[in-house]
Amino acid sequence: MSGAKLFTPVSIGELTLKNRIVIAPMCQYSAEEGSMTDWHLMHLGMLANSGAGFLTIEATAVSPEGRITYGDVGLYSDDNERAMGRTLESVRRWSEMPIGIQLGHAGRKASSEVPWKGGGQISPDKPQGWKTVGASDLPFDPRYDAPRQLDMDGVARLRKAFADAARRAARLDLSAIQIHGAHGYLLHQFLSPLSNKRTDEYGGSLENRMRFPLEIFEEVRNAFPANRPVTMRVSASDWAEGGWNVDETAQFALALEQRGCNAVHVSSGGLVAHQKIDVGPNYQVPFARAIKAATRMPVIAVGLITEFEQAEAIIGTGDADLIAIARAILYDPRWPWHAAAHFGAHVSAADQYLRCQPRQFRSLFETNKG
Ligand SMILES: Cc1cc2nc3c(=O)[nH]c(=O)nc-3n(C[C@H](O)[C@H](O)[C@H](O)COP(=O)(O)O)c2cc1C
């Protein structure tokens, strides 16, 4: 029997996960008009056979202008919903891993080029580019086209877009929704005093800056079945002078908890081009620890968690309840299998793969067949 906490079950709301390894959302920039393609079937199919406790579908835009790039997945049309439905049907045929989705809007960081073609903004007058919207009319980078500040109609339209996307996610039987409140995208643009210069009820005080993200949370919570979790991803720091910080994040987390949020996923950065991040293993774990001290919700830590003992220590010391991995699981899609083998724990595997179990790890697979 393994003593590893990483492989103990955990509940997020009414959803119970077999282990504490979450696959973080990762944009693939491979959609067409917001609709998933065969790439998503390959990619999600691969990850759904990794033995992780939970799989998060990439940042999915609630409206076309909310996509980071023209290759982003969206959930704003019947075509988008059908394409995602086909992908999910195939993946679920071969995996029981619970699958959730990250819903978001890129705000002023939308209309970008895909990373392997250089990233950066595509100006609105160029093919594949469009005019962006933001909390205020300040661009992410001085070289970018300034966004149009959302007026009251725009704010109302987006509340509805989030709710509509949540209803589509419910119809697709997705197990959970994570709202994207991090990485300098629209909700984070409202939260941070560096990007929110509004003088109306959505700007100024912390209460006002939190208003729109909290409204979005409530819209999504009301539109998604009550027994399925709604969570939020946050950036706990802008890593810039005068920016959004961990104390404000803790207050935001408390406000979310009061509204029925089921977990908070603690990341950081992404708001301004001049951020100065000290990147290294566990670099965001102190933020997770601070949010955990401030709330009762399960907390997910993320960021350069790549080693099995490192992941176990984060859970074991109580800094976080779950860990999320992104790059490490693209590099090694069986990371959870290897972690389970390391700790003498168990993971589920597809019947087709049962014969690969190495002799020295005889009881690696839950079913222990073959
Ligand atoms: C290819 C790629 C795509 C990503 N897309 C998203 C995304 O859609 N939503 C998001 O919140 N973060 C996204 N991220 C950030 C990751 O979820 C994660 O927070 C970050 O990579 C740090 O974790 P890691 O060190 O385990 O990679 C992406 C990262 C990568 C490498």
The ligand as a MOL file (V3000), in Angstrom:
LIG
                    3D

  0  0  0     0  0            999 V3000
M  V30 BEGIN CTAB
M  V30 COUNTS 31 33 0 0 0
M  V30 BEGIN ATOM
M  V30 1 C 1.2750 24.9490 -24.4590 0
M  V30 2 C 0.7030 25.6730 -23.2780 0
M  V30 3 C -0.5850 26.1870 -23.3550 0
M  V30 4 C -1.1550 26.8260 -22.2510 0
M  V30 5 N -2.4610 27.2490 -22.3020 0
M  V30 6 C -3.0720 27.6850 -21.1770 0
M  V30 7 C -4.4710 27.8810 -21.1520 0
M  V30 8 O -5.2040 27.5720 -22.1050 0
M  V30 9 N -5.0150 28.3760 -20.0170 0
M  V30 10 C -4.2550 28.6670 -18.9020 0
M  V30 11 O -4.8000 29.1300 -17.9000 0
M  V30 12 N -2.9310 28.4400 -18.9000 0
M  V30 13 C -2.3420 27.9250 -19.9910 0
M  V30 14 N -1.0050 27.5970 -19.9560 0
M  V30 15 C -0.2900 27.6950 -18.6710 0
M  V30 16 C -0.3250 26.3390 -17.9560 0
M  V30 17 O -1.6460 25.9270 -17.6580 0
M  V30 18 C 0.5150 26.3520 -16.6650 0
M  V30 19 O -0.0880 27.2230 -15.7400 0
M  V30 20 C 1.9550 26.7810 -16.8950 0
M  V30 21 O 2.4980 26.1630 -18.0500 0
M  V30 22 C 2.8330 26.4520 -15.6910 0
M  V30 23 O 2.7700 25.0710 -15.4030 0
M  V30 24 P 3.9530 24.0390 -15.8660 0
M  V30 25 O 5.2290 24.5580 -15.2800 0
M  V30 26 O 3.5330 22.7130 -15.2730 0
M  V30 27 O 4.0000 24.0220 -17.3550 0
M  V30 28 C -0.4060 26.9980 -21.0500 0
M  V30 29 C 0.9110 26.5050 -21.0000 0
M  V30 30 C 1.4520 25.8300 -22.0890 0
M  V30 31 C 2.8460 25.2770 -21.9530 0
M  V30 END ATOM
M  V30 BEGIN BOND
M  V30 1 1 1 2
M  V30 2 1 2 3
M  V30 3 2 2 30
M  V30 4 2 3 4
M  V30 5 1 4 5
M  V30 6 1 4 28
M  V30 7 2 5 6
M  V30 8 1 6 7
M  V30 9 1 6 13
M  V30 10 2 7 8
M  V30 11 1 7 9
M  V30 12 1 9 10
M  V30 13 2 10 11
M  V30 14 1 10 12
M  V30 15 2 12 13
M  V30 16 1 13 14
M  V30 17 1 14 15
M  V30 18 1 14 28
M  V30 19 1 15 16
M  V30 20 1 16 17
M  V30 21 1 16 18
M  V30 22 1 18 19
M  V30 23 1 18 20
M  V30 24 1 20 21
M  V30 25 1 20 22
M  V30 26 1 22 23
M  V30 27 1 23 24
M  V30 28 2 24 25
M  V30 29 1 24 26
M  V30 30 1 24 27
M  V30 31 2 28 29
M  V30 32 1 29 30
M  V30 33 1 30 31
M  V30 END BOND
M  V30 END CTAB
M  END
